[in-house]
Amino acid sequence: MRIGLAGGGTDVSPYCDIYGGAILNATISLYAYASIQTLDKPVAVIEAMDRNEKVEHELAETLPIDGNLDLAKGVYNHIVKVYGKVPSGFKLTTSVDAPAGSGLGSSSTLMVAILGAFREWMQLPLSEYDIAHMAYQIERVELKMAGGKQDQYAATFGGVNFMEFYGDDTVVVNPLRIKDKYLYELENNLLLYFTATSRLSSTIIEAQSKNVTDKNEKSIEAMHQLKEQARMMKDALLRGKVDEIGSILDYGFRFKKQMAQGISNTAMDELYETALKAGATGGKISGAGGGGFMMFYCPGNNHYKVREALSSFGGDFNRFQFTEHGLSTWTI
């Protein structure tokens, strides 16, 4: 999964199609897993271990999209449509290290993992760009799940990336070569906090997209500023200006709330201001907003004080490390 460091929301159509979007994100040590086991009978068994859900269907050209494990069924339907019948019956088992609606790109990361499992099983000729684009196509177009484009590319490529988004589904992934000491400092100073609530990101994203369609000047200008924030963050990380990262995050937090209603709320604003009073210099809402994870930049080991200040809000703190690798597959 990934944390978005800057530019969040500018990867969402129609903004990125019209103006171009830019995002800086980094993958972290929280994962989605997918495993395929072949079966002797012509059935498709799909089991989400973390959600205690299971479905079984006879092998067919399409499996029903009915609200039950639709991400996995959407992948199967797309693979069969493009590449033909699967080699045999199978059991697909999945799990995710963060709940849906967390703001860490969990749904798209799971989509990429499932696609990776099918690619490995069927030896499909798919590059990293192919996998990421296919994941986007299935999730956003075929399953009509509202959202942006960064999550699929982050999960597939891994590492710290400055991503650019343009019309005609053009995406450019620029890996950043950041010195280890700057990443260690960033990792040490970032506090990842789960608000103990998840949210349906699609409603917020739909409102954001409507603001662009309706030419809402305040919302569009906020997105322009977030795109600039991504460039500011790239410069700070490459040049080791770690003391500026908190203020750059705060810059984005103020503008992000202007993109659409529901991105923040009274409780999240209170969390944010409490963290600042305790020593954080900035932070952000992860993903579309409205709940899920928040992230705070706490220089000078201030994260101990910030943890203590936020302990009464009932959320959880998640330790993480940055990871360099993206989608990994293997056969046993």
Phi and psi in degrees as a GROMACS rama.xvg file:
@    title "Ramachandran Plot"
@    xaxis  label "Phi"
@    yaxis  label "Psi"
@TYPE xy
-136.653  157.028  ARG-2
-111.947  134.837  ILE-3
-86.9347  124.194  GLY-4
-92.96  -27.5159  LEU-5
-167.378  151.929  ALA-6
86.0617  5.40527  GLY-7
-55.5467  132.169  GLY-8
100.919  -19.8697  GLY-9
-81.0088  0.454464  THR-10
-94.4219  6.12637  ASP-11
-97.1846  134.106  VAL-12
-74.3868  147.649  SER-13
-91.3516  2.06938  PRO-14
-56.856  -51.7805  TYR-15
-67.6793  -27.4339  CYS-16
-70.0611  -34.4171  ASP-17
-87.9486  -48.8  ILE-18
-107.135  -16.6107  TYR-19
84.0872  138.361  GLY-20
-119.1  161.325  GLY-21
-147.488  134.193  ALA-22
-139.093  143.258  ILE-23
-117.126  121.724  LEU-24
-137.87  170.12  ASN-25
-146.358  137.614  ALA-26
-81.9629  146.848  THR-27
-127.841  171.435  ILE-28
-80.643  49.3476  SER-29
-125.313  136.899  LEU-30
-132.387  161.354  TYR-31
-113.944  143.102  ALA-32
-125.545  142.506  TYR-33
-143.024  132.263  ALA-34
-133.079  132.846  SER-35
-112.031  128.089  ILE-36
-117.694  132.544  GLN-37
-76.3688  150.219  THR-38
-124.971  155.354  LEU-39
-82.5404  -13.6361  ASP-40
-111.131  153.342  LYS-41
-80.1871  68.0378  PRO-42
-132.509  156.948  VAL-43
-113.4  115.31  ALA-44
-108.515  125.676  VAL-45
-123.419  124.359  ILE-46
-132.62  122.888  GLU-47
-97.7668  102.538  ALA-48
-64.7089  -36.8522  MET-49
-75.2236  -18.2531  ASP-50
-108.561  -3.07467  ARG-51
56.1176  44.3958  ASN-52
-123.314  144.826  GLU-53
-150.57  137.283  LYS-54
-132.753  154.657  VAL-55
-139.833  132.336  GLU-56
-136.354  150.319  HIS-57
-63.961  144.09  GLU-58
-59.7518  132.517  LEU-59
-151.062  174.6  ALA-60
-64.9623  -35.7968  GLU-61
-137.039  143.07  THR-62
-98.856  148.751  LEU-63
-68.1042  130.852  PRO-64
-91.2279  99.457  ILE-65
-133.668  16.6344  ASP-66
92.5693  -3.38269  GLY-67
-111.153  106.084  ASN-68
52.709  46.7849  LEU-69
-68.205  -28.4576  ASP-70
-59.1541  -48.1022  LEU-71
-66.8074  -42.0997  ALA-72
-67.6939  -33.8535  LYS-73
-63.6338  -39.8327  GLY-74
-63.7737  -48.0052  VAL-75
-56.6649  -47.66  TYR-76
-60.5891  -40.4027  ASN-77
-68.2618  -43.8896  HIS-78
-60.7662  -45.5286  ILE-79
-65.2009  -40.0648  VAL-80
-62.8404  -40.8172  LYS-81
-88.0942  -39.1359  VAL-82
-114.485  -3.53881  TYR-83
91.9294  -172.975  GLY-84
-60.1857  146.705  LYS-85
-73.126  157.692  VAL-86
-64.285  -28.1113  PRO-87
-165.255  178.649  SER-88
-63.8528  159.734  GLY-89
-156.17  160.01  PHE-90
-118.494  122.709  LYS-91
-105.931  120.173  LEU-92
-114.002  132.353  THR-93
-131.452  158.199  THR-94
-159.401  155.81  SER-95
-135.892  141.084  VAL-96
-79.939  -6.53281  ASP-97
-138.299  148.816  ALA-98
-71.5232  157.241  PRO-99
-60.1809  143.707  ALA-100
80.8407  15.8925  GLY-101
-80.8356  -21.839  SER-102
88.7296  10.0699  GLY-103
-106.799  11.3354  LEU-104
77.9898  29.5997  GLY-105
-62.4102  -42.0012  SER-106
-64.6566  -45.8159  SER-107
-68.6851  -35.1717  SER-108
-65.2741  -39.8075  THR-109
-64.2866  -40.9671  LEU-110
-57.3717  -45.2294  MET-111
-64.1258  -41.5558  VAL-112
-62.4014  -42.1051  ALA-113
-65.6653  -43.7995  ILE-114
-60.1726  -40.746  LEU-115
-60.9369  -38.9015  GLY-116
-65.0509  -42.6288  ALA-117
-67.0873  -39.0376  PHE-118
-60.534  -44.2307  ARG-119
-65.241  -44.5987  GLU-120
-65.1121  -45.3792  TRP-121
-97.4937  0.710765  MET-122
53.5224  52.3284  GLN-123
-81.0391  141.132  LEU-124
-82.155  73.3754  PRO-125
-119.278  124.169  LEU-126
-81.953  178.306  SER-127
-62.0784  -44.8757  GLU-128
-62.3701  -38.5774  TYR-129
-61.7872  -47.2738  ASP-130
-60.6975  -48.2323  ILE-131
-63.7474  -44.4033  ALA-132
-66.0635  -40.0857  HIS-133
-64.1768  -40.9814  MET-134
-60.6988  -42.2541  ALA-135
-63.5799  -45.5733  TYR-136
-58.836  -45.5692  GLN-137
-67.7056  -49.2216  ILE-138
-71.6021  -47.5372  GLU-139
-87.8422  -38.3183  ARG-140
-93.1226  -54.3233  VAL-141
-76.046  -40.7421  GLU-142
-92.4881  -7.12676  LEU-143
57.2637  39.4092  LYS-144
-93.1571  114.753  MET-145
-63.3979  143.459  ALA-146
163.504  -178.782  GLY-147
-96.425  -160.264  GLY-148
-115.341  -11.7798  LYS-149
-68.4985  -35.3275  GLN-150
-62.6099  -42.9943  ASP-151
-64.2574  -39.1296  GLN-152
-74.8788  -37.1106  TYR-153
-62.6444  -47.324  ALA-154
-63.5539  -36.1818  ALA-155
-75.6229  -46.4366  THR-156
-85.5186  -39.2985  PHE-157
72.0964  166.624  GLY-158
87.0052  -166.845  GLY-159
-98.9036  122.387  VAL-160
-134.464  141.192  ASN-161
-100.602  115.03  PHE-162
-110.584  140.31  MET-163
-119.51  137.776  GLU-164
-125.791  131.652  PHE-165
-133.216  179.31  TYR-166
-65.6947  171.141  GLY-167
60.1201  29.3015  ASP-168
60.4214  26.4482  ASP-169
-81.8505  124.977  THR-170
-129.75  131.931  VAL-171
-117.378  120.358  VAL-172
-102.024  116.213  VAL-173
-108.886  101.717  ASN-174
-65.1272  136.8  PRO-175
-102.091  131.414  LEU-176
-93.9411  90.2711  ARG-177
-100.909  135.08  ILE-178
-59.2496  142.137  LYS-179
-54.3748  -41.4243  ASP-180
-64.5648  -31.7292  LYS-181
-70.9038  -39.7331  TYR-182
-67.6704  -39.3193  LEU-183
-61.1461  -42.1755  TYR-184
-65.8375  -41.4773  GLU-185
-62.4453  -45.6596  LEU-186
-61.3468  -40.6227  GLU-187
-67.3269  -34.1168  ASN-188
-93.8422  -11.8229  ASN-189
-88.6773  132.082  LEU-190
-113.302  118.69  LEU-191
-99.3029  120.525  LEU-192
-125.583  123.781  TYR-193
-92.2413  123.474  PHE-194
-74.761  0.425974  THR-195
69.6156  15.9309  ALA-196
-133.898  144.203  THR-197
-112.428  168.514  SER-198
-146.452  160.071  ARG-199
-88.3335  100.675  LEU-200
-65.4865  -23.4222  SER-201
-61.4542  -36.5907  SER-202
-66.9539  -38.1315  THR-203
-68.6918  -42.7898  ILE-204
-67.09  -37.9012  ILE-205
-62.6096  -39.6783  GLU-206
-65.6606  -39.5514  ALA-207
-63.1498  -44.7975  GLN-208
-63.9458  -39.361  SER-209
-63.8234  -36.4569  LYS-210
-61.6614  -35.9438  ASN-211
-70.8149  -46.009  VAL-212
-59.3563  -39.5439  THR-213
-82.3314  2.34066  ASP-214
58.0006  43.2454  LYS-215
-70.4433  106.069  ASN-216
-62.1528  -40.3854  GLU-217
-63.1193  -44.1092  LYS-218
-66.5692  -44.2287  SER-219
-65.5402  -40.7483  ILE-220
-63.5075  -37.1354  GLU-221
-61.0467  -40.1796  ALA-222
-67.3683  -38.28  MET-223
-58.2013  -42.9479  HIS-224
-68.1083  -34.5283  GLN-225
-69.1759  -34.5736  LEU-226
-63.725  -40.3303  LYS-227
-65.7146  -35.1902  GLU-228
-59.4166  -37.9  GLN-229
-61.8911  -39.8641  ALA-230
-68.8698  -38.6092  ARG-231
-62.0171  -42.3548  MET-232
-67.7596  -39.9386  MET-233
-59.3814  -45.9371  LYS-234
-62.8994  -42.7966  ASP-235
-63.5941  -41.8365  ALA-236
-72.0131  -43.003  LEU-237
-66.5025  -34.7426  LEU-238
-93.8749  -0.74808  ARG-239
73.2156  26.4949  GLY-240
-86.0157  62.1471  LYS-241
-65.9896  -26.736  VAL-242
-67.533  -16.7982  ASP-243
-89.5449  -10.3224  GLU-244
-64.5246  -40.7385  ILE-245
-59.9174  -45.8156  GLY-246
-68.6385  -31.995  SER-247
-68.132  -39.6445  ILE-248
-63.1397  -43.9714  LEU-249
-62.4418  -40.1154  ASP-250
-54.8749  -46.5288  TYR-251
-69.2658  -36.7281  GLY-252
-60.7507  -41.5777  PHE-253
-65.7061  -40.3243  ARG-254
-79.1819  -32.7755  PHE-255
-58.3401  -38.4279  LYS-256
-65.3863  -17.8395  LYS-257
-89.2697  -4.43968  GLN-258
-73.4416  -39.1597  MET-259
-165.525  155.656  ALA-260
-68.516  146.589  GLN-261
94.3128  -10.1021  GLY-262
-64.7821  -42.4042  ILE-263
-122.533  174.162  SER-264
-152.943  178.483  ASN-265
-58.8944  -42.4503  THR-266
-65.3465  -42.2436  ALA-267
-70.9709  -36.2996  MET-268
-62.8168  -38.4006  ASP-269
-66.6704  -41.5906  GLU-270
-56.8388  -47.051  LEU-271
-62.913  -48.3611  TYR-272
-66.6806  -34.1482  GLU-273
-63.8994  -42.2807  THR-274
-63.5158  -40.5064  ALA-275
-64.5292  -41.6365  LEU-276
-64.7974  -27.6111  LYS-277
-86.0561  -5.51263  ALA-278
127.78  -6.50669  GLY-279
-69.9488  147.442  ALA-280
-105.225  -1.47199  THR-281
172.227  175.603  GLY-282
-177.279  -174.39  GLY-283
-158.543  160.429  LYS-284
-89.1583  130.753  ILE-285
-83.3917  136.256  SER-286
77.8868  -150.441  GLY-287
-69.504  -26.3268  ALA-288
107.934  -173.876  GLY-289
83.7847  -5.40459  GLY-290
158.344  -157.003  GLY-291
74.5042  -141.974  GLY-292
-89.9389  146.178  PHE-293
-120.994  158.684  MET-294
-135.528  137.623  MET-295
-129.149  140.481  PHE-296
-97.8369  120.061  TYR-297
-126.36  88.2272  CYS-298
-72.1825  162.137  PRO-299
62.8209  33.3927  GLY-300
61.7453  24.3163  ASN-301
-70.349  -9.00233  ASN-302
-63.7038  -23.9925  HIS-303
-65.2046  -43.3115  TYR-304
-69.2874  -37.5269  LYS-305
-67.6435  -41.7913  VAL-306
-57.3854  -44.6854  ARG-307
-63.9717  -41.0037  GLU-308
-66.7727  -32.5075  ALA-309
-90.8312  -5.12477  LEU-310
-61.7084  -25.003  SER-311
-82.637  -5.46159  SER-312
-86.7755  -7.88445  PHE-313
86.5862  7.90727  GLY-314
-90.9771  -171.769  GLY-315
-127.788  148.968  ASP-316
-102.17  136.86  PHE-317
-118.738  119.197  ASN-318
-79.3481  148.742  ARG-319
-153.934  164.462  PHE-320
-127.329  151.464  GLN-321
-71.7999  145.804  PHE-322
-122.163  146.23  THR-323
-92.3445  -24.5041  GLU-324
-96.7009  151.553  HIS-325
-103.968  -132.286  GLY-326
-58.2596  126.928  LEU-327
-126.931  132.242  SER-328
-132.799  156.372  THR-329
-159.42  162.667  TRP-330
-123.593  133.887  THR-331
